[in-house]
Amino acid sequence: MGLASRLGRAAISYLGEARKFNRNVRLLLLASVLSWIAQGIFTVDFNLYILSLGIEPYVLGGILSAGPFAHALASIPVGFLGELFGYRKAFAAIYGLAGLSLLAQVATPNLSIIVAGAFMAGLAFSGDFVVRLPFLAANADDSRRPHVFSFSTVLGAVSFSIGSLFAGYMPNWLSRITPDLTTSYRYTLYFAGVLTLLAVIPALMIRDEKPQQRKKISLHPYLWGIDRFTVQTATVELFIGLTMGLIAPFMNVFYIYRLGTSREFFGTVAALAVVPTMIATALGPAIAKRRGNIGTVRAARFLVPVATLLMALTADPYLGTGAYWAYRALFMMSQSIWFVFVMEAAAPRAKAATSAWLEITFWLGMGLAARVTGSLLARSDYVLPFYLSSAAAIVTGVLTHLCARACKVRPVEGKKAVHT
């Protein structure tokens, strides 16, 4: 009863805080829900669609690396343009380009167009992160900011799970229209692209109450002017990207080809992952109050390799699912608190640049890792990616600890963190 009572109070507190979010935050969350559902659909079905076309796994690795590399290349320009033109135009452009790019990836089996679409989608989605962090920070006061970031994370997990569950079963429903599985996948992915385009509508309703174009815009903080704190946190984010990229984009392939499950099984597993993720993320701020933001992040990150090692060692889909859920929950909870720490500790004029470099290094790690795993899958090696991910996760935990020491973070960050 004690845990259930705490979870109930946390849920009530979250809903109460959500009602206090301003109009801009609520509109962005609505747009994000549509985009996150679409991403959940793509995560479950896109790899399987590509393989159903007869494309080899190592080529799949190349396709999946195109988006992350685009993220890395576009993060600074997108952050710069977001500051220059304002949030409303930035988010409308992000979701519009993303939706069209998702549609392009499944409109034809031509490999060049698929790769180009993946690259363009990466360019678009890079802005969703780079612009989102300073947008949420600007539209929430200090006392409400942890709840805004955590609620955004929880809502994203719920929406992603809805898309995952939908993707697991929609191809079967479409079999009544077409008996061809590849065509069923294509129609399902078309639906995801249209959902992303619909996100443009709430994005256009955002009000730029403090027009960004009135600021003096400079590339200096993004390039030669980046500070030590940005370098340290971006290095941590690189290894987070490696940890994720080695296994996360291929999880449906691992389940079906290594654990011997069905698409429906994985879609359900991916959808139900929202439960432990929501519990962990909702409890994150309360844990952070006791242990401090960075202390909570550090502890969670040292637990991640335990989960990834278990996934490497087991061939049982249910035990693997428990480890997968723990991995997802620890990652999402630690990231939401990590972003709060970074945005509070970053110098005021460096927030957008820091956000951009977090995006660059994370997706650079994702892109490099996707190519490595694609090559391993071509040799039917489904285990080594998990060991490599575990090693990257251990390095992430160590670097987080060193970053905390270097930044001279207080043991408990009830107030703003301090770095030198």
N, C-alpha and C positions, 0 to 999 in steps of 0.2 A: 504493500500500500504506500510505503514511503516514496518509492521511485515513481509509482503511478501518480501520486499526488504532486510530486515535483514536476513531472512531465505535463500534468494538467495545468498547473499554475504557469509553467513556461509557455504553453500554447495560448492560454488566455492573455498573458502578458504580451505575447507576440501580436495577437490579433488586435489588442488594444493599441499597441504602438503603431501598427499598420494603418489604423484609422486616422492617425495623426500625421501621416506622411503628406507632404504637400502635393498639389495637383501635378506638377512636373514629374515627381517620382512615380506617382500612380500611373501616369500615361506611359512612361518608359517601361514600367513593369508589365503593363498590358502588351506593349509591342514586343517585349522580350518573351513573354509567354508564347506568343505565336511562333517566334523564331526558335525558341527552345523545343517546342513540340516538333517542329520541322527537323531540327538537328537530331532529336531522338529517333525519328523515323529513318533518317539517313544513316545513323550509326548502326542500326540493326540490318538494314536491307541493302545499302549501297555496295559493300564488299561482296555480298552474295550475288548481287546483280552483275557486277564486273566479272566475277568468276563464272557466272552462268553464260557469259558471252564467249567463254573459252580463253579469256586472257589469263596469262600465267601469274602466279603469286608474286614473283619478283617485279613484274610490271605493276601489279597492284601496289606494291611498296612505293614505286616511283610516283604513281598517281596520288597516293595518300601523303607523300612528302611535298607535293606541289603547293598545297594549301598552306602548310606550316612555313615553307620558305617565303611564300607571298606575305604571310603575316609578318615575318621578320623584316622583309624589305620595306613594307608599307607603314610600319608603326610610327616612325618619326614623321613622314609626310602627313599621315592621317592625323596624328596629334597636333601638328602645326596647323593644318586646315581646319580642324575642329575648333581650335582657339580663334582662328581668323574669321570663320563664317558663322559660328554659333552652333549651339547644340541641336536646334530644330532641323536645320538644313543638313547637318552632319548625320544625324540618325536616319533621316529620310533617305539620304543617299546610300547609307550603309545597308539598310534593309532592301531598298530597291535593287541595288547592284547584286546583293547576295541572292535574292529571289531569282533574278534572271540567270545568274551563274549556276544555281542549282538545277534549274530547268535545262540549261545548256548541257550539263553533264550527262543527262539521260535522253536527250532529244535524238541522239544518233550513236551508233556503235563506233564511230570514227575515233580512234585513240587520241589523235591530236586535239580534237575538239573537247574530249573528256578532260584531258590534262589542262587545256586552256581554261575550261570552266572551273576546274578545281582551283587553279591559280587565281582566277578572278574572284571566286568565293572567298579565298584566303585574304585577298586584298580588302574585301568588304568587311569580313568578320574581324579583321585586325582592329578596325575602328570601333567595333562594339565594345572591346575591352579598354582600349586606350582612352576613348572619350567617356566611357561609363564611369570609371573611378572618380575623376575630377567632377563629373556631373553630379554623382551621388553625394560626394563630399560637399559640393557647393549648395546642394538643395536640402541638407540636413544639418541641424546644429550639433554641437559637440556631444551633448547628452544622448541624442537620438541616433548618431551616426553608426555605432556598432549594430543597432537593431536594423537600420536600413541595409547595411551591407549583408548582415546575416539573413534577413528576410529575403533579400534578392537571391542569395545562394539557395535558400530553402525552396523558394518559388521556382527557381531554375531547375532544381532537382525534381520537383513534382511534375513540372511541365515536360521535362525530358523523359521521365518515366511514362507519362501518358503517351508520348510519341513512340517510345520503345514498345509498349504493349500493343499499340495500334499497328505498328509495323510487323509484329509477329504474326498477326492474324489477317491483315488486310489482303495479302496476296492470295490467301485461301478463298476469301470472299469474292475476289475478282476472278477466280477460276471459273465462276459461273458465266462470266462474260467472255473470257479467253482461256483456253486450256494451256496456253504457253506460259511457263513460269517466268521467263525473262520479261515478257510483256506485262505480266502482273506486277513484277517488281517495278517496271518502268512507270506504270500508272500510279503506283503507290508513291514513288519518288516525285512524280509530277505534283501530286497533292501537297507534298512537303514544300515544293518550290512556290506554289500558290499561297500557302500559309505565310511564308516569309514575305511575299509581296504585300499581303494584307497588313503586315506590321508597319508599313509606311503610313497608314492612316492615323493611328495614334501618335506616331512620331511627328507628323505635321502639325499636331495640336499642341505640342510643347511650346511654352512661351520662354523666349530668351529675355528674362527679366533684367539681366545684366549683360547686355550685348558684348560678346567676346571681341568683336572687331574694333571696339573702342580702346582696347588695350594695345600697348606697344608690343608687337609680336616680333620675336627674334628666334633664330635657329641656334643661337649661342648656347642656351641651357641644354639643348638636345645633343650637341656634338662636342665641341672642344670645351664647353663650360660645364660638363657633367661633374658632379662632386663625388667624393669618396663613398658616401652612403649609397648613391645610385649604383656605382660599380659593384659594391658588396652585395646589395640585394639582387642585382641583375645576375650576378654569378650564381647565387643560390637558385634563382629562377631557371637558369640553364639546366641545372641538374634535376630540377623538378620536371622540366620538359623531357629530359632523357628518361626519367623514371616512368612517366606517363606514356611517352611515345613508343617505347619498346613493347608495350602490351595493350594499352587501352584501345587504339584504333583497330586492333585485330582480335578483340575479345570474342566476337561472334564466330570467327574462324576457329579459334581455340576450342570453343565449346562444341562446335559441330564436328570438326575434323579430329580433335584429340579426345574430347570427353564423350563423343558419340551421342550428343543430344540433338534435338530438333530446333529449327528456327523458332517455333512457338515457345519451346522451353526457354531458350535464351531471351526472347522478347519478354517473357514473364519475369525471369530473373532480373533483367535490366530494369523493368518497371518496379518490381518490389524492392529494389535497392534503395528506393526513395525513403523507405521506412527507417532503416538504420541511419541513413544520411540525414534525414530530418531530425531525428532524435539527437544525433551527435552535434549537428549544427545549431539546433535550438539551445542545447546545453552549453555550447561554446562560450557565449558571453558570461554565463554564471561561473564557469570554470576559470575563465580569464580573470574574473574579479578576485579569485582566491590565489591563483598561481601567476597572474600577470599575462599579458598578451603573448609576449615572446616565449615565456615559460610553457604556456599551453601549446603553442605551435611546435616548440622544440620536442616536447614529450610525444606529441602525435606523430611527428615525422620519424622519430626513432622506433615507433611501433609499425610503421608502414612496411619495412622490409620483412617483418615477421609474417605479415599477410601474403606478401608476394612470394616468399620462400615456400609457404604452405601450398600456394597455387602451383608452384613448380614441382612439388613432391607428390601431390595427390593425383590420382586418376579417377577419383570419385566425384561425380558432378555435384553432389550435395555438400560435401566437405569443401570442394572448390568454390561453391557458391557462397558458403559462409565466409571464406577468406576473401572472396571478391567483394562482398558487401562491407566487410571490415575495412578493406583497402579504400573503397569508395568513400565510406563515412569518414575515415581519418583524413583523407585527402581534402574533402570538401570542407570539413570543420576547420582544419588547420589553415586552408587558404583564405577563408572568410576572415579569420582573426589576423592572419598575416597581412592582408590588404589594409585592415584597419591600422595596424602598427605602422606599415610603410607610409600610408597617407598622413598619419599624424606626425611621424618622425621626419618626413621629407620637408625640406625648406619650402616656404610658401610659393616661391616662383619656380621651384623645381618639381612640383607635383606632376604636372603633365609630362615633363621629360622623364621622370622616374617611372611613371606609368607606361610610357612608350618603351623604355628599355626593359622593363619587366616583360612586356609583350614580345619584344624582339628576341630576347634570350630564351624565353619559354618555348616559342615556336621554332626557333633554330634547333633547340634540343629535340623537339617533337619531329622535325623534318629529318634530322640526321638519324634519329632512332628508327623512324619508319622505314628508311632504306635498309638499315641493318636487319630489321626483323623480316622485311620482304625477302631478302636474300636467304635468311635462315629457313623461312617457310618453303622456299623453292627446293630446299634439301629435306623438307618434311621434318625439320627440327622445331618442335613446338615447346621445348622445355628451356633451352638456353636463353631465350628472351626474358624469361622470368628471373633467372639467375642474374642476368645483366641488369635488369630493372632493380633487383634487390640491392646490388652493389651501388647503383646510382642513388637509391634511396638512403643508404647509409651515408654516402658522401653529402647528400642534402642535409641530413640531420647534423652532421659535424660542421658544415658550413654555416648553418643557422645558428649553432652554438657560438661559433667564432664571430659571426656578425653581431650577435647580442653583446659579446664581450667588447668588441671593438667599438660599438656604438655607445657603450656605457649605459645600457638600458637599466632602468630601475627594476628591482625585483617584482614590483607590482605597479602596472601602468594604469592606475585609476585616473591619472592625469596624463598630459602629453608626454610621450617618450622623448628622451634626449639622446642626441648623437653628436659626435665631434668630428 
